Amino acid sequence: MTACIVGWAHTPFGKLDTETVESLIVRVTDEALAHAGISVEDVDEVVLGHFNAGFSPQDFTASLVFQANDGFRFKPATRVENACATGSAAVQQGIKTIEAKRAKVVLVVGVEQMTRTPGPEIGRNLLKASYLPEDGDTPGGFAGVFGKIAGLYFQRHGDQSDALALIAAKNHRNGVDNPYAQMRKDLGYEFCRAESEKNPIVAGPLKRTDCSLVSDGAATIVLADTETALRMKRAVAFRSTAHAQDFLPMSKRDIVSFEGCAVAWQRALAQAGVQISDLSFVETHDCFTIAELIEYEAMGLTKPGQGAIAVKEGWTERTGKLPVNPSGGLKAKGHPIGATGVSMHALSAMQLCDEAGGIQVRNPVLGGIFNMGGAAVANYVSILERIK
């Protein structure tokens, strides 16, 4: 327990036409410092999570945080990237700096602006998170990659279209009460289950409601060492963190099993000295509904091939035995890539501090986070608990 979240900030996610990458960074930086009750002079280091891959003409973005306040000048600042897990990579980089005693307070910012990019180019940018020699010509881009995964899962475990629709409906229902969510509409199971003009097939068995949104947005957390955090208004400690990186080519893995996800969860739970049943909620990476389904199995909630049980029996509902994505997940909240992992940590800290408003789960003690880059390539898990 070497680092704590002591403050945060979060923009709404969506199509933010009046914002830029710079304005989003500045906005959450100012708000997070105010929320933590600190000044720029208290910050020892800055870590920025920003995937980009062609979404923003402005690259080399770490110093854009300094646009918020001239007092940042000459402080260490680094941009971190690890595909869709970029935000959690930035969080863990900040924790490592604190663990190494090179900083007492680290500002972690995650940002992405995707919606100004034309549709076909978005697909090409996202496909860069796959192994291009094998997947570079996949129809449907990254959705096609997960459509392939869904098809393979269906072949092995039977048609899971009902379960995927239940996951989509659950997350959209949860997103209604999340003020940061891009889509705050309860679509209902029947709409998510049926192929229609408004919900067409996108790739393999995946429909539009099975796919996360193209989004703009930013989120920030302020990290502090435990001694410093305990002198502040709030302290949400990292009970454990884990990072398991897997092979990039899907051909070298059993892609239906998300083995790297399973390893990351096993390491984090062991380090924290808890079991999955001890968690009060989980924010997990539902870039596609098939991902959330497989992640139930990888985290140990069900046996392999039985993930559908968790959603069909209501285990993962906000009032179930393990609420999963009470925020609405990427499916409803949106998925501005560099911001997603930081958002997951900010929203989980809100839950544990009873500051989550309409998405608040009941009496949370421990929160779990899983953020994934690529097709289960970069796998990050955090387990959080409030200590003040």
TIDRENKE-974911 format. One record per residue: x, y negated, z of N, C-alpha, C in turn. Coordinates in steps of 0.05 Angstrom, whole numbers, padded with zeros to 5 digits, always signed. Example, Ala and Ser with C-alpha at 12.3 -4.5 7.8 and 13.67 -1.06 7.14 Angstrom:
! TIDRENKE-974911
+00264+00114+00156+00246+00090+00156+00264+00066+00156/+00257+00045+00142+00273+00021+00143+00258-00001+00157/
END
This chain:
! TIDRENKE-974911
+00017+00024+00000+00000+00000+00000+00018-00025+00000/+00027-00032-00024+00047-00054-00026+00036-00079-00037/+00012-00078-00050+00001-00102-00062-00029-00103-00058/-00039-00127-00058-00068-00131-00055-00078-00152-00075/-00103-00149-00082-00117-00170-00097-00128-00190-00078/-00121-00216-00081-00129-00236-00062-00147-00258-00075/-00151-00255-00102-00167-00274-00116-00171-00266-00145/-00191-00277-00158-00196-00269-00186-00212-00291-00200/-00214-00287-00226-00231-00304-00243-00238-00288-00268/-00261-00295-00280-00271-00278-00302-00289-00295-00319/-00284-00297-00345-00302-00311-00363-00324-00291-00371/-00347-00302-00381-00365-00284-00395-00351-00272-00419/-00358-00248-00426-00348-00235-00451-00368-00239-00473/-00359-00242-00497-00377-00245-00520-00365-00259-00543/-00381-00271-00559-00371-00287-00582-00368-00316-00572/-00344-00324-00566-00339-00350-00553-00327-00369-00573/-00344-00380-00590-00335-00396-00612-00320-00421-00604/-00326-00432-00581-00314-00457-00573-00288-00453-00558/-00280-00428-00554-00255-00422-00539-00233-00414-00558/-00209-00415-00548-00185-00404-00561-00171-00386-00541/-00151-00371-00550-00135-00355-00531-00124-00374-00509/-00114-00397-00517-00102-00415-00498-00123-00425-00478/-00146-00434-00488-00166-00445-00470-00177-00424-00450/-00179-00399-00460-00188-00377-00443-00168-00372-00420/-00142-00372-00428-00121-00367-00408-00121-00389-00387/-00123-00414-00396-00122-00437-00378-00146-00436-00359/-00169-00430-00370-00194-00429-00354-00192-00410-00331/-00184-00385-00336-00184-00365-00315-00160-00369-00296/-00138-00381-00306-00116-00387-00288-00123-00407-00267/-00135-00429-00275-00144-00449-00256-00164-00438-00236/-00183-00423-00246-00204-00412-00229-00194-00392-00209/-00174-00375-00218-00164-00355-00200-00147-00367-00177/-00131-00387-00184-00115-00400-00163-00134-00413-00142/-00155-00426-00151-00175-00437-00133-00189-00416-00116/-00196-00394-00129-00210-00373-00115-00192-00360-00093/-00166-00357-00099-00148-00346-00079-00140-00366-00058/-00145-00392-00063-00138-00412-00044-00109-00418-00043/-00096-00416-00067-00067-00422-00068-00062-00443-00089/-00037-00453-00090-00029-00472-00110-00009-00459-00129/-00003-00472-00151+00016-00462-00170+00043-00457-00157/+00050-00473-00138+00077-00469-00124+00079-00443-00110/+00056-00431-00103+00056-00405-00088+00061-00381-00107/+00058-00385-00133+00061-00363-00152+00090-00358-00159/+00099-00334-00155+00127-00327-00161+00132-00317-00189/+00111-00305-00201+00115-00293-00228+00088-00291-00242/+00088-00291-00268+00064-00289-00284+00067-00265-00303/+00046-00249-00305+00045-00227-00325+00019-00231-00341/+00023-00231-00368+00000-00235-00386-00004-00209-00402/-00029-00199-00401-00037-00177-00418-00050-00187-00443/-00039-00182-00467-00050-00192-00492-00042-00173-00514/-00062-00159-00525-00057-00138-00545-00050-00152-00572/-00067-00170-00581-00065-00184-00606-00067-00166-00630/-00045-00155-00640-00044-00137-00663-00056-00150-00688/-00055-00177-00688-00066-00191-00711-00091-00207-00706/-00102-00205-00682-00127-00219-00676-00123-00249-00673/-00100-00257-00663-00094-00285-00659-00070-00294-00675/-00072-00317-00689-00049-00327-00704-00026-00335-00685/-00033-00342-00660-00013-00349-00640-00003-00324-00626/+00021-00317-00631+00034-00294-00617+00053-00306-00596/+00068-00289-00582+00087-00299-00562+00072-00317-00542/+00053-00305-00527+00033-00320-00513+00038-00322-00482/+00059-00310-00472+00063-00311-00442+00064-00339-00431/+00077-00357-00445+00080-00384-00435+00054-00401-00438/+00034-00390-00451+00008-00405-00452-00004-00408-00425/+00002-00390-00406-00007-00393-00379+00002-00420-00367/+00026-00429-00376+00037-00454-00365+00021-00478-00374/+00004-00475-00394-00013-00497-00403-00033-00505-00382/-00038-00487-00362-00057-00493-00341-00045-00513-00321/-00019-00512-00317-00007-00529-00297+00023-00531-00302/+00034-00555-00303+00062-00559-00308+00079-00546-00286/+00067-00541-00263+00082-00529-00241+00092-00501-00247/+00081-00488-00268+00090-00461-00275+00118-00462-00288/+00126-00485-00298+00150-00487-00314+00174-00474-00300/+00188-00457-00314+00212-00443-00306+00207-00419-00288/+00182-00412-00283+00176-00388-00269+00178-00364-00288/+00185-00340-00279+00185-00317-00297+00157-00311-00308/+00155-00307-00334+00129-00300-00347+00135-00280-00369/+00119-00258-00370+00123-00237-00389+00096-00228-00400/+00096-00223-00426+00072-00211-00439+00076-00181-00439/+00055-00167-00432+00055-00137-00431+00034-00127-00450/+00040-00104-00464+00021-00093-00483+00022-00063-00482/-00001-00050-00481-00003-00021-00483-00031-00014-00494/-00037-00024-00518-00062-00019-00532-00085-00027-00514/-00107-00011-00513-00131-00019-00498-00127-00018-00468/-00104-00008-00459-00097-00008-00430-00078-00031-00423/-00076-00050-00441-00058-00073-00437-00063-00087-00410/-00088-00091-00403-00094-00105-00378-00084-00090-00354/-00087-00064-00353-00078-00048-00330-00047-00046-00330/-00035-00046-00354-00006-00046-00356+00004-00072-00343/-00009-00094-00348-00001-00119-00336-00004-00119-00306/-00027-00107-00296-00031-00105-00267-00009-00089-00254/-00003-00066-00266+00018-00049-00254+00045-00061-00255/+00051-00077-00276+00076-00091-00278+00078-00111-00255/+00056-00125-00249+00056-00144-00226+00061-00130-00200/+00048-00106-00197+00052-00091-00172+00081-00082-00169/+00093-00073-00190+00121-00064-00189+00140-00087-00181/+00134-00111-00190+00150-00134-00182+00148-00139-00152/+00124-00137-00141+00120-00140-00113+00133-00117-00097/+00130-00093-00107+00143-00070-00094+00173-00073-00093/+00185-00085-00114+00214-00089-00115+00223-00113-00098/+00203-00126-00086+00208-00149-00069+00221-00173-00084/+00214-00174-00110+00223-00197-00126+00202-00219-00127/+00179-00214-00115+00157-00234-00114+00138-00227-00091/+00126-00248-00080+00105-00244-00060+00078-00248-00073/+00076-00265-00093+00051-00271-00106+00055-00270-00136/+00039-00255-00150+00040-00252-00179+00013-00257-00191/+00012-00274-00211-00013-00279-00226-00014-00261-00250/-00035-00246-00253-00039-00227-00275-00063-00237-00292/-00058-00243-00317-00079-00253-00335-00083-00233-00358/-00107-00228-00366-00113-00212-00389-00131-00228-00408/-00125-00227-00434-00140-00243-00453-00141-00230-00481/-00163-00235-00495-00164-00228-00524-00186-00244-00536/-00181-00252-00561-00202-00264-00578-00204-00249-00604/-00225-00234-00607-00228-00216-00630-00248-00225-00651/-00268-00240-00643-00292-00244-00660-00287-00263-00683/-00265-00278-00683-00259-00295-00706-00246-00280-00729/-00240-00254-00724-00227-00237-00745-00249-00224-00761/-00246-00224-00788-00266-00210-00805-00268-00180-00798/-00292-00169-00802-00297-00141-00795-00277-00121-00804/-00271-00120-00830-00252-00100-00840-00224-00103-00827/-00217-00128-00822-00191-00132-00810-00191-00123-00780/-00213-00127-00767-00216-00116-00739-00210-00086-00739/-00223-00072-00758-00218-00043-00760-00189-00036-00764/-00176-00051-00782-00147-00045-00787-00130-00051-00762/-00137-00073-00748-00122-00080-00724-00124-00059-00702/-00149-00049-00698-00154-00029-00677-00141-00003-00684/-00140+00004-00710-00129+00029-00718-00099+00030-00713/-00086+00007-00708-00058+00006-00701-00053+00020-00674/-00074+00025-00659-00071+00039-00633-00073+00069-00637/-00072+00078-00662-00072+00107-00667-00045+00114-00681/-00041+00139-00687-00017+00148-00700-00021+00147-00730/-00011+00126-00743-00017+00119-00770-00010+00141-00790/+00012+00156-00787+00017+00177-00807-00005+00198-00809/-00019+00202-00787-00041+00222-00787-00069+00209-00789/-00072+00185-00776-00099+00174-00773-00103+00147-00788/-00083+00138-00803-00084+00112-00815-00105+00109-00836/-00114+00131-00848-00135+00130-00868-00162+00139-00858/-00166+00140-00832-00191+00150-00821-00214+00132-00828/-00235+00143-00841-00259+00127-00847-00271+00117-00821/-00279+00091-00821-00291+00080-00798-00272+00069-00777/-00245+00069-00784-00225+00059-00766-00224+00074-00740/-00221+00059-00717-00218+00072-00691-00244+00086-00683/-00267+00076-00692-00292+00090-00687-00291+00118-00700/-00278+00119-00724-00275+00145-00738-00258+00164-00722/-00237+00154-00708-00220+00171-00691-00237+00183-00669/-00254+00167-00655-00270+00178-00634-00294+00193-00644/-00303+00187-00669-00323+00204-00681-00312+00232-00686/-00287+00234-00693-00274+00260-00697-00272+00275-00670/-00265+00260-00649-00263+00272-00622-00291+00282-00614/-00311+00266-00619-00339+00275-00611-00347+00300-00627/-00340+00300-00653-00347+00324-00668-00333+00349-00658/-00308+00346-00650-00293+00369-00639-00305+00378-00613/-00313+00359-00596-00325+00365-00570-00351+00380-00575/-00367+00370-00594-00393+00383-00600-00389+00412-00609/-00368+00416-00626-00362+00443-00635-00356+00462-00612/-00341+00452-00593-00332+00468-00570-00354+00472-00549/-00369+00451-00544-00388+00452-00521-00417+00447-00528/-00423+00446-00554-00451+00442-00562-00457+00413-00566/-00479+00408-00579-00488+00381-00585-00494+00366-00559/-00480+00343-00556-00483+00327-00531-00496+00300-00537/-00512+00299-00558-00524+00273-00565-00542+00262-00543/-00556+00280-00529-00573+00271-00507-00556+00257-00485/-00534+00270-00478-00517+00259-00457-00505+00232-00465/-00496+00230-00490-00485+00205-00500-00506+00182-00498/-00530+00188-00506-00551+00168-00505-00557+00160-00476/-00556+00179-00458-00561+00173-00430-00539+00155-00419/-00514+00160-00427-00491+00143-00419-00495+00115-00429/-00502+00112-00455-00506+00086-00467-00528+00071-00453/-00550+00085-00448-00573+00072-00435-00567+00064-00407/-00552+00081-00392-00544+00074-00365-00527+00048-00364/-00508+00047-00382-00489+00025-00381-00503-00001-00390/-00521+00001-00410-00535-00023-00418-00554-00032-00396/-00566-00013-00382-00584-00020-00360-00568-00034-00338/-00544-00024-00332-00527-00037-00312-00518-00065-00320/-00513-00068-00346-00503-00093-00356-00522-00116-00354/-00548-00110-00352-00569-00131-00350-00563-00150-00327/-00553-00140-00305-00548-00156-00281-00520-00166-00278/-00503-00162-00299-00476-00172-00298-00474-00198-00313/-00469-00220-00299-00468-00246-00312-00445-00249-00332/-00425-00231-00331-00403-00233-00349-00407-00216-00374/-00428-00200-00375-00432-00180-00396-00440-00193-00422/-00429-00182-00444-00435-00192-00471-00464-00186-00479/-00473-00161-00472-00500-00153-00479-00516-00147-00454/-00534-00164-00447-00550-00161-00422-00578-00153-00430/-00581-00129-00442-00606-00120-00451-00609-00090-00445/-00631-00082-00433-00636-00054-00428-00647-00042-00453/-00631-00027-00468-00639-00016-00493-00657+00009-00490/-00655+00023-00468-00671+00047-00463-00660+00072-00476/-00666+00094-00465-00656+00120-00475-00666+00126-00503/-00691+00122-00508-00702+00129-00534-00688+00114-00557/-00684+00088-00553-00670+00073-00574-00642+00083-00578/-00627+00089-00556-00600+00098-00558-00598+00126-00570/-00619+00142-00566-00618+00170-00576-00625+00172-00606/-00642+00155-00616-00652+00158-00643-00635+00143-00663/-00629+00156-00685-00616+00142-00707-00638+00124-00721/-00631+00099-00726-00650+00081-00738-00635+00059-00753/-00650+00042-00766-00638+00020-00781-00622+00002-00763/-00632-00002-00738-00618-00019-00719-00597-00003-00703/-00597+00023-00705-00578+00040-00691-00568+00062-00709/-00553+00054-00730-00544+00074-00750-00521+00090-00740/-00516+00112-00754-00492+00128-00750-00468+00111-00758/-00448+00111-00742-00423+00096-00747-00401+00114-00756/-00397+00136-00742-00375+00155-00748-00381+00181-00735/-00379+00203-00750-00385+00230-00738-00413+00229-00726/-00416+00239-00701-00443+00238-00688-00448+00212-00673/-00429+00193-00674-00431+00168-00659-00449+00147-00673/-00468+00137-00658-00485+00115-00669-00474+00088-00658/-00487+00067-00667-00478+00040-00659-00478+00037-00629/-00499+00049-00616-00501+00046-00587-00480+00063-00572/-00465+00079-00586-00443+00095-00574-00417+00080-00574/-00416+00056-00586-00391+00042-00591-00390+00016-00575/-00367+00010-00563-00364-00015-00549-00364-00039-00568/-00366-00063-00557-00370-00087-00573-00343-00101-00579/-00343-00116-00601-00321-00133-00608-00325-00159-00592/-00305-00167-00577-00309-00188-00556-00286-00208-00554/-00293-00231-00543-00273-00251-00534-00276-00252-00504/-00254-00258-00490-00257-00263-00461-00230-00261-00447/-00231-00268-00421-00206-00267-00405-00214-00261-00376/-00195-00250-00362-00198-00245-00333-00171-00248-00320/-00171-00254-00294-00146-00258-00279-00150-00247-00251/-00128-00235-00241-00127-00229-00212-00101-00240-00201/-00102-00247-00176-00079-00256-00161-00071-00234-00143/-00045-00225-00146-00034-00204-00129-00016-00216-00108/-00016-00204-00084+00002-00213-00063+00011-00188-00048/+00035-00190-00036+00044-00168-00019+00026-00167+00006/+00026-00145+00019+00006-00140+00040+00009-00160+00063/+00033-00167+00071+00037-00186+00093+00025-00213+00086/+00030-00222+00061+00019-00247+00053-00011-00246+00050/-00021-00224+00039-00050-00220+00034-00066-00221+00060/-00055-00210+00081-00070-00209+00107-00073-00236+00120/-00058-00256+00110-00062-00283+00119-00082-00299+00102/-00093-00286+00082-00111-00300+00063-00140-00292+00069/-00158-00304+00053-00186-00301+00058-00195-00272+00054/-00185-00259+00034-00193-00231+00027-00168-00216+00018/-00169-00189+00022-00147-00172+00013-00158-00145+00005/-00156-00139-00021-00164-00113-00031-00139-00098-00039/-00133-00077-00025-00107-00064-00028-00108-00042-00049/-00085-00038-00061-00081-00015-00079-00074+00009-00062/-00093+00027-00058-00087+00051-00043-00068+00068-00060/-00071+00067-00086-00052+00081-00104-00055+00071-00132/-00034+00076-00148-00035+00071-00177-00021+00094-00191/-00029+00099-00216-00015+00120-00231-00016+00112-00261/+00004+00121-00275+00005+00116-00304+00017+00141-00317/+00001+00153-00335+00010+00177-00349+00008+00171-00379/+00031+00170-00393+00031+00164-00422+00034+00191-00436/+00017+00195-00457+00017+00220-00472+00028+00216-00500/+00030+00237-00515+00039+00236-00543+00019+00218-00559/+00030+00204-00578+00012+00188-00596-00003+00205-00616/+00009+00224-00630-00006+00241-00649-00026+00259-00634/-00051+00258-00643-00071+00275-00631-00065+00305-00637/-00051+00310-00659-00045+00337-00667-00027+00351-00646/-00013+00337-00629+00004+00348-00609-00010+00353-00582/-00037+00348-00582-00051+00350-00556-00078+00364-00561/-00090+00373-00539-00118+00382-00539-00135+00357-00535/-00142+00343-00557-00154+00317-00555-00181+00317-00542/-00194+00340-00539-00220+00342-00527-00218+00342-00496/-00194+00345-00486-00190+00348-00457-00181+00323-00443/-00170+00303-00457-00159+00279-00444-00140+00286-00421/-00120+00302-00428-00101+00312-00408-00087+00290-00393/-00079+00268-00408-00065+00246-00394-00083+00233-00374/-00108+00230-00380-00128+00219-00361-00129+00236-00336/-00130+00263-00340-00132+00281-00317-00107+00279-00300/-00083+00278-00312-00058+00276-00297-00058+00250-00281/-00066+00227-00294-00065+00202-00280-00084+00202-00256/-00108+00214-00259-00126+00216-00236-00115+00234-00214/-00103+00257-00222-00092+00275-00202-00070+00261-00186/-00053+00246-00200-00031+00232-00186-00042+00211-00167/-00061+00195-00177-00072+00173-00160-00087+00183-00136/-00103+00204-00140-00118+00215-00117-00099+00227-00097/-00079+00241-00106-00059+00253-00087-00044+00232-00072/-00036+00211-00086-00021+00189-00073-00038+00175-00052/-00064+00172-00058-00082+00159-00040-00092+00177-00018/-00088+00203-00021-00096+00223-00001-00127+00226+00000/-00140+00223-00023-00169+00226-00024-00177+00244-00047/-00203+00250-00048-00214+00266-00069-00234+00249-00085/-00241+00258-00108-00259+00242-00125-00285+00237-00110/-00294+00255-00093-00319+00253-00078-00317+00231-00057/-00293+00222-00050-00290+00200-00030-00294+00173-00042/-00295+00170-00069-00297+00144-00081-00326+00134-00080/-00329+00108-00077-00356+00095-00076-00366+00089-00104/-00348+00084-00123-00356+00078-00150-00331+00081-00168/-00335+00082-00194-00313+00083-00213-00320+00064-00236/-00301+00048-00245-00302+00034-00270-00284+00049-00290/-00296+00061-00310-00281+00077-00329-00283+00067-00357/-00265+00076-00374-00261+00064-00401-00279+00077-00421/-00303+00066-00424-00323+00076-00442-00322+00061-00469/-00298+00061-00482-00296+00048-00508-00317+00061-00527/-00322+00086-00523-00343+00101-00537-00356+00119-00516/-00381+00125-00519-00395+00142-00499-00382+00169-00496/-00371+00180-00518-00358+00206-00516-00334+00204-00497/-00321+00181-00496-00298+00178-00477-00308+00180-00449/-00329+00166-00442-00339+00168-00414-00347+00196-00407/-00359+00210-00426-00367+00238-00421-00343+00256-00414/-00322+00254-00431-00298+00270-00426-00284+00261-00400/-00285+00235-00394-00272+00225-00370-00285+00236-00345/-00311+00242-00345-00324+00255-00322-00309+00281-00315/-00302+00295-00336-00288+00321-00333-00259+00317-00324/-00246+00297-00337-00218+00292-00331-00213+00282-00303/-00232+00266-00292-00229+00256-00265-00236+00277-00244/-00248+00300-00253-00255+00321-00235-00283+00321-00224/-00300+00304-00236-00328+00302-00227-00343+00327-00235/-00336+00339-00259-00348+00364-00267-00327+00382-00279/-00333+00407-00284-00315+00425-00298-00314+00418-00328/-00293+00426-00342-00292+00421-00371-00317+00431-00386/-00327+00415-00403-00350+00422-00419-00377+00417-00405/-00376+00408-00380-00400+00404-00365-00405+00375-00357/-00392+00356-00370-00395+00328-00364-00424+00318-00366/-00439+00331-00383-00467+00322-00387-00483+00325-00361/-00476+00344-00344-00490+00348-00319-00490+00322-00302/-00467+00308-00302-00464+00285-00285-00484+00263-00292/-00488+00259-00318-00507+00237-00326-00536+00247-00326/-00540+00272-00334-00567+00283-00335-00580+00285-00307/-00563+00291-00287-00574+00293-00260-00572+00268-00244/-00564+00246-00257-00564+00220-00244-00541+00214-00225/-00520+00231-00226-00497+00227-00207-00484+00200-00212/-00483+00191-00237-00467+00168-00244-00484+00142-00246/-00509+00144-00238-00526+00120-00237-00516+00102-00214/-00524+00076-00215-00514+00058-00194-00522+00067-00166/-00544+00082-00164-00553+00092-00138-00546+00122-00135/-00530+00133-00154-00523+00161-00152-00500+00166-00133/-00491+00191-00133-00470+00199-00114-00442+00187-00122/-00438+00181-00147-00414+00167-00156-00421+00148-00179/-00430+00124-00172-00436+00105-00193-00412+00101-00212/-00417+00104-00238-00396+00100-00258-00405+00076-00276/-00387+00057-00278-00392+00032-00293-00417+00017-00284/-00418+00010-00258-00440-00007-00249-00439-00034-00262/-00417-00042-00274-00414-00067-00288-00428-00067-00315/-00434-00043-00325-00443-00040-00352-00421-00029-00370/-00397-00028-00359-00375-00017-00375-00368-00033-00399/-00350-00022-00415-00343-00035-00440-00367-00035-00459/-00384-00016-00456-00407-00012-00473-00425-00037-00473/-00431-00047-00449-00448-00071-00447-00433-00096-00441/-00412-00094-00424-00397-00117-00416-00381-00129-00439/-00371-00111-00457-00354-00120-00479-00325-00110-00474/-00309-00112-00495-00282-00100-00494-00261-00118-00508/-00256-00142-00497-00234-00159-00507-00208-00146-00497/-00194-00133-00515-00175-00112-00508-00156-00119-00485/-00141-00141-00488-00122-00148-00468-00134-00155-00441/-00159-00163-00441-00173-00171-00416-00186-00148-00401/-00191-00126-00415-00208-00105-00404-00197-00093-00377/-00172-00086-00376-00161-00074-00352-00161-00093-00328/-00155-00119-00334-00156-00139-00312-00184-00143-00303/-00203-00143-00322-00231-00145-00315-00240-00123-00297/-00232-00099-00303-00240-00076-00286-00230-00079-00258/-00206-00090-00254-00195-00094-00227-00209-00117-00213/-00215-00138-00228-00230-00161-00216-00258-00152-00207/-00272-00138-00224-00299-00130-00217-00300-00110-00195/-00279-00092-00194-00278-00073-00172-00272-00087-00145/-00255-00107-00146-00249-00123-00122-00275-00137-00113/-00290-00148-00132-00316-00160-00125-00334-00140-00111/-00335-00116-00121-00352-00096-00108-00343-00091-00079/-00317-00088-00075-00307-00081-00048-00310-00104-00028/-00311-00129-00039-00315-00152-00022-00345-00160-00020/-00362-00143-00031-00391-00149-00030-00397-00176-00044/-00383-00181-00066-00386-00206-00080-00395-00201-00109/-00407-00177-00114-00413-00169-00141-00442-00176-00150/-00457-00189-00133-00483-00199-00141-00502-00176-00149/-00515-00179-00172-00535-00160-00181-00524-00133-00188/-00498-00130-00192-00487-00103-00198-00475-00090-00174/-00479-00102-00150-00467-00092-00126-00476-00063-00119/-00457-00045-00114-00465-00019-00104-00466-00020-00074/-00479+00000-00062-00484-00001-00033-00460+00008-00017/-00452-00009+00001-00431-00003+00021-00406+00010+00010/-00393-00002-00010-00370+00010-00022-00346+00010-00003/-00331+00032-00004-00306+00034+00012-00282+00037-00005/-00284+00055-00025-00262+00060-00044-00272+00057-00072/-00257+00044-00089-00264+00041-00117-00242+00053-00135/-00250+00067-00155-00232+00079-00175-00234+00065-00202/-00212+00062-00215-00210+00049-00242-00195+00067-00260/-00206+00072-00284-00190+00085-00305-00192+00068-00331/-00168+00061-00340-00165+00044-00365-00147+00060-00384/-00156+00061-00409-00143+00079-00429-00135+00063-00453/-00111+00069-00463-00101+00058-00488-00100+00079-00510/-00110+00073-00533-00111+00092-00555-00130+00115-00548/-00126+00138-00561-00143+00161-00556-00130+00177-00533/-00134+00168-00508-00122+00180-00484-00092+00182-00485/-00079+00161-00496-00050+00160-00497-00039+00146-00473/-00047+00121-00468-00039+00106-00445-00061+00109-00424/-00055+00120-00401-00075+00127-00381-00067+00115-00354/-00084+00097-00344-00078+00082-00319-00101+00086-00300/-00094+00093-00275-00114+00096-00253-00105+00079-00230/-00124+00065-00218-00120+00050-00192-00142+00059-00173/-00135+00061-00148-00154+00066-00126-00152+00043-00107/-00174+00028-00102-00174+00004-00086-00190+00007-00061/-00181-00007-00040-00197-00009-00016-00193-00036-00003/-00214-00047+00009-00212-00072+00022-00200-00069+00050/-00180-00085+00056-00167-00084+00082-00172-00111+00098/-00184-00130+00084-00192-00155+00098-00214-00168+00082/
END
